[in-house]
Amino acid sequence: MNSLIVFQDKKIRRVMHNGEWHFSVVDVVEALTDSPTPRQYWGKVKGREFIKNELSPIWVQLKLMASDGKEYLTDCANTKDMFRIIQSIPSKKAEPFKQWLAKVGYERVQEIENPELAQDRVKKYYELKGYPKEWIDKRLRGIAIRQELTDEWKQRGVSENEEFAILTNEITRATFGKDVQEYKQFKGLGKKNQNLRDHMNDWELILTMIGEKATTDITETKDSQGFDECKDSALEGGEIARNTRKEIEKKTGKKIVSKENYLDLEKMKEIEVKE
């Protein structure tokens, strides 16, 4: 799973660990400082910023291929923690990243005060990727409906991580006959960061909204509490969406569950970046 990426004309080694990419800290330090001894540079930063202040390490040691063709344990960090490390690097080349991180943080604070800004940001994101306007409108509405549902789950004692995923799978399976992972495989989505909903067609998005909106309303009406009761409501919501899907398919003679995706947009963006 070892791989290389190119950043600032420098090669950054990376390795998959616990389901996410981890990058060589020394390689990133070298790219951002041009230090002739990046390992020593990182040692000083690590000692000054983290060890001295008794902070928990945000890096892990993973085996990466070195220039001699052998693998050695190397300090690595995931994307979030790498940004934190970059903030500790006193280099002019690192300054643009620090300014960008500050800008992102400021934007998030603004979005908390005015949620419409967050919606505008998401809309711009999809526009830049080349999604059709009509699709974007449905996707944004779907995000709002999803938020209403997850807010309801939180208030009813459902934990945000594993249980959210289980309930979502119940709705998706009842609606389309596939859970989220099966649906992603069906559409040819292999990367972990590829969101299934970003690759749904119009009817798939609409039925997803129906299933989640129905689940929210049923949960409220039945006053479902805890995971088990919310799961029953999720199944009922998914069944409503499934019945809607089957009725549409019966009237049109066309299957809604589709292998159609927007991977072509991702490929086009990759080509633009290379050019």
N, C-alpha and C positions, 0 to 999 in steps of 0.2 A: 504493500500500500504506500510505500515511500514515493514521493513525487516532488517535483520542483516547480516553482512559479518564478516569474521574472518581475522585479520591482525596482524601479529607478536603475535599470540596466544591471541590476545585481540579482543573482540567483538566490532564492529563498527556499530552503528545504522545508518540507512539511510532511506530516504523517497523520493518518487517521487514528484517533484514540477516543474511546467512549462515544463513538458515533459522530465526532466532529473533528475538523481539521485543527491540528496544532502546528505552530510554526517555530522554526529555530530562532530563539531570541538573539543569539550571536549574529546570525545572518541579517536580521532586521537592524540590529545595532550597526553593523558594518555598512549597510545601505544608507542609514540616516546620519552617519558620522564620518565616513571615509577614514576611520581610525585604522592605522596599520596593525594594531593589536586589539581587535574587537572583543576578544575573549576577556582580556584584562580590563577593557573599558566597561564591559558588562559587569565584571566582578566588582568594580568600584561603585557602579550605580546600585547594584544589588545590596552591597554592604551599607551604603549611605542611606538609601531610600527605604529599604525593607528590613534588613537584618538589624540595623542600628535602632530602628523604631519598633522592633519586636512585632512586625506585621507578619501574618501568616503568608507563606510562599504562595504566589499565584501562578507558579510555573511547575512543571513536572519534568522529570528526566525520562526521555524516550530515546530509543536507538535510531540514529540517522546515519546514512552513508556519508563517509568522509572522502576527501580527495584521494586517499590511498586505497579506496575501494573497500574499506572495512567499515563496520558499523560500530559507533561509540554512543554511550549515553550522553545526551545533550539536553540542556535546558530548553523546554518548549512551552508555549502558551497558546491558548485558544484566542479567537479574535477579540473577545471582550477584554480579556486580561492583557493581551498584547497592546491594546490601546492604553491601558493603565501604565504599562511599562514605558510606552513611547512618551507619555506625559512626564516621565522622570528623566528623560534624556536631554541634557543641556546642550543642544546643538541647533544651529540655524536651520539645518535641513529638516529638523523635526518640528520647527515652528509652524509650518502650514498645517500639519496634522493637529497640533494643539489648538490652533485657531478654529479649525473645522470642528473639533470635538466641543469647543466652547460654544460655537454657533449652534450645533445640534442640541446641546443641553439647553440653550436659551430658547430655541424653537419649541422644545418639549414643554418648558414652563409656560410659554405662551399658549400652547395647545390645551393645557390643563385649564387655563383661565378662559379660553375660547375654543371649545371643541370643533367649531366649524373650520378652524385653521387646520386641524388634523385631517379632516375630510378633504380639504383643498389639496393638502400635501399628497395624500394617497391618490387623488384624481390625477394630479400632475405626474406622479410616478407611473401610472398606467398609460397616460398619454405619451410619455417619453418612450415607453416600451413598444408603442405602436398598436395598442388595443383599440378596437372600434368604440366610438362614443356611446352607442346604445348598450354595448356590453359593459362599459365602465359604469354607466348609471345603475345597471342591475347589480353589479359587483359591490358598489358602494352601499346600495340598499341592503344587500345581503350581509354586509359587515355590521350595519346598524342593528339588524334583526338578530344576528349572532350575539352581539354585545348585550342586547336585552335578555337573551336566554341565559348567557353565562352570569349576568348579574343576578338573575333569579336563582340560579343554582347556588351561587355563593351565599345568598341569604338563607338557603334551605339546608345548609350543612354539607354541601358537596365540595370535596377538596379539588383544587384547581388543576392538578397535574394528571395523575393516572385516571381518576374518576371522570374528569371532563372528557378525556379521550375515549373512555369506555362508553359513556352516554352518547357521544358524537357518533361512534361506530354503530350503536344501536339504531340511531335515526337513519344513518346512511345505508345500513344493511336493509332496514325495513323499506326504505324508499327505492333503492336501486338494486337490491339483491346482492350487494357487495359491501364489505367494510372499506374503510378509507384506504388501507394498504393494498387490498385486492383491486380497488378501483384505480389506484395509482399505477399498479403494474399493468392493468388492462389498457391504460392510456399510454403506456410506454414511458412513464416517469421513473427515472432511476435515481436521481439525486435526492438526498435527504431534504434539501432546502426548497424543492419544487412543491409549491402549494397546490393541492388537488383543485381547489376552487379557481385558481388562476388558469386552469386548463379545461374548465367546463364550458359547454356551449350555453346558449340562452335558456333552453328548456331545463337543462341540468341545474343551472343557477336558480331558476324560478322554483323548481321542485324542492331544492335544498331550502329555499326560503319558506316554502309552504310547510315543510316538515318541522323546521325550527320554530316558526311562528306558532304553528299548531301546538307544539310541545310547550312553549311558553304559556299559552292560554290555558291549556289543559292542566299544567302544573299549578297555575294560579287558582283555577276553578276548583280543583280537587284538594288544594292546599297541601300538595305533596311535600313531605319532609324527609330529609336524609336521602342517602344514595338509592336504596331499594325502591322507595316510592317514586323518586324522580326517574328511575329507570323504567318503571311501568308507564309513566307519562310520556317518556321519550319514545317508547315502543308504539304507543297510541298515536303520537304525533307523526311518526314515520309511516304508520299504516295509512293515515289520511293522505300523505304525499304519494304513497305507493298506489292507492286506489285512483288518485288523480292521474298518475302516470299511465296506469293500465287503461283507463277510460280514453285518454288522449291517443294512445297507441292503437286502440280498437277503432277509433273514429278515423284516424289518419292512415292506418296501415303501416306506420313507420316506428321503428324502435328509437326510443329516446336515449337509452344508455349507449353512449358512443365512444369510439376510440379517438375521436376528434380532440386535438389539443392545440396549444399555442407554442409548441416547441420551435416552430419556424421563426417566431419573433425573437426568441432567445438566440438562435443561430445567427439571425441578421445582426443583432446587437454585438455578438462576438466578432463578426466580420468587420463591423464599423470600428470597433475598438482596435483591432489589429491594423486596420488601414490608417 
